[in-house]
Structure formats: structure tokens, C-alpha cells
Amino acid sequence: MSRYEVNVLLYRLKKDSVFRRRFRDDARGALSGAELTDEEREAFVKWDAPRLNELGGSLHLLISIPGLGGH
């Protein structure tokens, strides 16, 4: 499990609108260089926030990403 990488990506999704747009358009492509496990990658692609949280993703980040979080 790469908890650090999960949170780095969540932070980037929160702060980087260009990356966030790319992720929305092509999640697999946006994540192509990320060092994630298959399980983490699938949770991102499906935007399974509860699973990302179980995998170590910060709940604060998960609910605060514009257009993806819990708003």
C-alpha cells in the first residue's frame, strides 16, 4: 500500500485544477505515472471515496476536492 502516494494525489486533485480536469476526463491516463497498487488505482478510477479512505486517503482531502469531494 502506498498511503503517501494516495494522499499526494488527493492533494494534487484538490489544488491543481488542470490535473483535476485531466483526471475527470481520463482518470487512468492522469494516474499513469503514479506509484499505486492496482487496488488504489481502481479506487481512484471509480472515485470510491470510502475505499480510498480505507486505503489511507485523508478524509479531509477526499471531501474537499472541488467537483469530486462531498460538496
N, C-alpha and C positions, 0 to 999 in steps of 0.2 A: 504494500500500500504506500502511496506517495502523498501523504496528507499535506505536506508542504506545497507540492505542485498543484494540488486541488485548490488550495487557498490562494496561491499565486494567480491561478486562472480566474478564480472568482473575483479577486481584487481587480484584475485587469478588465474583466467584464463590467465591473462597476465603474471604473474610472476612464476607460478607453472606448469612446463612442464608435470609433472606426472598427475596432476589434469586435465590439458588441454587434454592430451591424453585420459584419462578416460572419460572425457566429450564428446570427439569426438566419442568414441566407444559406450558409453551408457549414453546419457545426463540425462535421467530420474534417472538412478542409481546414477550418480555423484551428482545430486541435491537432493537426497532423504532426507538428513538431514537439508536442507536449509529451513529457515522460509520465504517462499514465498507465495504469493497469487496464486490461480490457473492461473490467467491471466499472472502473471510474469513467472511462471513455464513454461507455454505453449510458451511464447515468447522466453525463453531460449531454450527449446527443438527444436523449429522450427528455431532457430537463426534468429529471426526477429529483426534485429538491430534498425530499425526505431521505432518499438513498444517498445523495451527496453529503447530507449532514451526518448520516451514519458512517460514511467513509471518511469523516474528519473535516468536512467543509464547515466553515463558520456560519452559524445560523444568522448572525447579523449580516454577513455578506450576502447570503442566499436571499434574504428578504429585502435587501436594499439595492438590488441591481435594477436600474431603470428598464422597464419593459419585460423583465424576466422574473423579478422578485415577487414578493407578496403584496405589492401595492395595487 
